[in-house]
Amino acid sequence: MEKAETARYLESLYSEALEQYLAGGGESALRGAYEAGRLALAKDLGVLDMAALHHSALAKVVLGAHGQDEIQAKLSAASQFFAEGLSPYEMAYRGYRDAVAALHHLNETLEQEVKRIAHAVHDEAGQFFVAVHLALAEVARELPPALRGKIKEVTHLLRQVEEQLRGLSHELRPTVLDDLGLVPAVRFLADGVSKRCSLPIYVESTLECRLLPAVETALYRIIQEALNNVTKHARAGNVRIQLDEDARGICCSIRDNGVGFHARALLASRTGRHSSSWRGVRRSGVGASDLEPPSRCGRSRYQHADHEWSGGCPRAT
């Protein structure tokens, strides 16, 4: 059913149910308002579309009224009918709000678990490696010189494993993020990626204080994922990370000079409505409130986390 046809059908359904309700149809007619709202929501019509339907149907009813008292009575009853028609939207909004709260709680739980694992890998595994190195050194002293070379080879392999585990621990949850804050953690991350991939990464920041832990974690994850995408897909020659703050909030941008893609064309081919898709992204999540589709053929560009905060920047107390 096309959108115009759907709108005409809903207008007819809504008008008929409203007339029945105002004529004393009671709960049976009131259910018609709910069904009209449910169908409108299922067909991706918004609250403004429902308001337009109500206005059109109400105009017909008021034109047939006689006297001010009758008009007032019908307007009062119609408001209750309209509220019932909007109840599916209210339920959908509450469901969305509860889902967001649940996802937020799940994300916090996962971050705490990642933090625990990262610290365990860094601290506990480190203690085991120290014990193994001491044991190997003691064994090497009792071996003839011809066999000590084998122990050195094992020690070298252990050091490589130790470096790999230390790197994994930092990628999971760097202790510097908890101890020193976002900017040192981002510099540490950028330095590691730069050395590993031979990619110049420049970090600039005007942040002067620590942010709330949840905000620091969100921004760090955004930067981490962006760098991961750059190293995998962009074929970039350099990357620039910028962290700024002003009276309105925090802005984090990650830009590279690699290859890009036609973001709007890609979204349009998938959804047919790229504008509404990006509007949905703009409303989602911490640190993604002003995400734009900036990638262009021949140049990659990431623009993240331009977020306004009521009451100033989300600083830690």
N, C-alpha and C positions, 0 to 999 in steps of 0.2 A: 504494500500500500504506500503510495507516494505521500510526501509530507503534506501537500496541499489537500489531497484527498482525505488524509487522516485528520487534518484540521477541520475540514467540512463535516466529517462524520462525528467528531468530538463535539463540535458546535451544536449539531442537531441533537446528539445524545444529552449534552449538558442542558440545553434549552428545554428539552422535553421534561427532563427530571426536575429542573427548577420550577417549571410551571406546575407540575404535579405536586411538588412540595408546598408551594405557596397556595395551592388549592386544597391543602389539608391532607396530602399524601402520607405524611408522617415518616416513620422509620424506613418504610419501603422506598419512598422517593429519595430519602436522605442517602440510602445505599447507592443510588444512582450517581450522586456526587462523588462518592468514594470510588466507584468503578470508573467514572470519567477521569478522575485524577490518577488512578492506577494505570489506566491505558495510556494517558498522556505521558506519564513517567516512563512507561515501557517503550513508547515511541520516541523517546529522547526530546520531548517538549519540556520547556522550562516553566518556572513559576510565572514569568512574564507572559508566556503563552496562555497559561491558565487564567491569569488576570484579564487578558484580552477576551477570552471565551466568556468569562463571567460578565465583563462589561457589555459585550454584545447581547448576551441573553437578558441581562438586567434592563438594558435599554428598551427591549421589546416589552418586558413586563411593566415597566414604569409608564410607557406610552399608553397602555391600556387601563391604567389606574384612574380612579375618579376621586378627587379630593386629596387634600394634604394628609389627612389622617391615614387614608389607605396607602398612600405612597410611603409614609414613614413606617407603617406596619410591614409592608413588603420589603423595604430596604433592611429593616432589622432582621426579618426572617432570612433574607437572602444572604446576609453576612454569616449567619450560622451555616447555611448551605455551602457557602464559599470556603469556610474554615474546614468543613468536612471534605471538600474536594482537594484541599491542600494537605490533608492528613497523610496520604502516601508519601509526599515529599518530606514531611516532618519525620516519618518513620525511617525513610531512606537516609536522611541527614543524621539521625541518631545512630543508625547502624554504621554509617561511615565514620562518625566521631568515635564510636566504641572500637571500631576496627583500627583506627589510627592510634588510639590509646593502647590497644593490645599490641600493635606492631612496635610502638615506641617502647613499651615495657619489654618486649621480646628482644629488641635491639640492644637495650641497656643490659639485659641479662647475658646476651651473647658477647657484648663488649667486656663485661666483667669476667666471663669464662675465658675469653681470649687473653685478657690481661693476666689471669691466673696461670694459664698454660705458658704464656710467654715468659713470665717470671720464673716458673718452674724449670723451663728449658734453660734459661739463662743462669739461674743460681744453683739449682740442684744438680743439673747435668755438669755444670762447671766444676762443682766439688768432686764429682765422680772422676772427671778427667784429670784433676790434680792428683787424686789418689792413684789412678792408673799410671800417670807419668812417674810418680815417686816409686811405684812398684817396679816399673820397667827399669828405672835407673838403678835400683837395688839389684835386680837380676843381671843387668849389664855388667856390674862390677864383679860378679862372680863368674862371668863367661870369659873364655879366651878371646883375644883380640880378633880372631878370624870370624867369630860369631857376633861380635858387637855391632858390626855393620847391619846385620839383620834387625837388631833391636832399633837401630837408628831409622831404618826404613819404616818399621811399625810406628815409631814415634812420629815420623813425618806424616804418615797416613792419619794418625790420631789428631794431629794438629789441623789437618785439612777438614776432618769431620767436625772438630771443635769450631772452626771458622764457619762452616756451613750451618751448624746449629745456632751459633751466635747471630749470623745473618738472618736465619729464620725467625729467631726470637725477636729481633728488631723489626722485622717486617710484620709480624703478628701484632705486636704492641711495644713500641720502643719505650724503654724506661725514661728516656729523656723527655718524652711527652708529659709524663706524670710529674717528673722532678723539676723540669725547667720550663715547660710550656710549649706552645705551638710553634713559634718561630725557630727555636733551636732544633726541634724535632723535624721540621720541614727542611732545614739546612742539612741535618744529618741524613735524612732520606735522599735529598737531592745529591749530596756528595756520594752516597753509595751507588745510586743509579748512574750517576755520571761516570764513576770509575768502572762500573761493571759494563756499561754500554758505550764507553768512549763518546759521551754526549755532553757538551757544555750545557749546564743548567744554572741559571742566574736567579737568585732569590733576593727580592727587595721587600722591605716591610716598614711601615710607619706605626705598627702596633707598639704601644708603650707599656702595656700591662698584661697580666694573665686574663684570659677569658674564662667563662664557665666551662667546666670539664666536658659537658655534653657538646658545647659549641666547638671547643678545640678538637674533640674527637671527630665530629662531623666534617669539619674543614680538613682535617688531616686525611680522612678517608677519601674525600673528594680529590685532593691533590694526589694521593697515592694511586687512585684508580686512573686519573688523568695521565700521570706519568707512565703507568702501565700501558695505557692505550697508545701513547706517543711512541714508546719503545717497540711496540708490536706492529703498529700499522702506519705511523705517520712518515717514517723515513726522514725525520727532521735533522737539521744541522745544529739547532740550538733550541732551548726552551727557556721561557721567562715566567717566573712565578711572582705575582705581586699581591701583597697583603696590605690593605689600607683600612683606616677607620676615620669616621667623622661623627658629627653629632647624631646622624641618623642610624648608623650601624657599621657593619663590617662588609668589606668587598674583597673577594679573593678571585683572581684571574690567573689562568694558565694558558699561555700562548706559545705556539711553536711555528716554525717556518717550513713544515713538511707538506706533504700532499694532503688534499682535503676531499670533500665530496659535496654534492648538491643536496643539502639536508632537506630543504623544502620539497624538492622533487621526489626524494626518497620517501618522505612522510606522506606526500600526496598519493604516491603509487600504492602505499600500504593502506591508507585510511580514506583517501579522497577528501579529507578535511584537515589539512595540515594546520590551519590556524587554530581550530578548536583543540587539536592535539597539543600544540605548544601552550595554549592557555591552561590546559590541564597540568602540564609540567610546571608552569609558573606557580601554580597554587600548591604544589606538593612539597612536603618535607622540609627539614631544617637545612639551610644552606643551598636551596635550589629555587628560591622564590622569584628570581629574575633571570632564569636560564633562557637564553635565546638560541635560535638555530643559526649559528654564525659560520659554520664551516662552508668553505667555497672551494671549488675545484682549483687545485694548485696551491692551496694554502690551508693548513689546519689551524683551527683556533678554538680554544675552550674558554668559555666565560661562565664562571660559577659563583654562586654564593653572594650575590649582591642583595643583602637582606636588611630591611629596616627593622629596628627594634624600638618599641615604645619605651620611653624613659631612658633613652641613650643606649650605649653599647653594653652588651651582656658581659660585663666584667666580673671576675671572681672577687669575692669579698674576703 
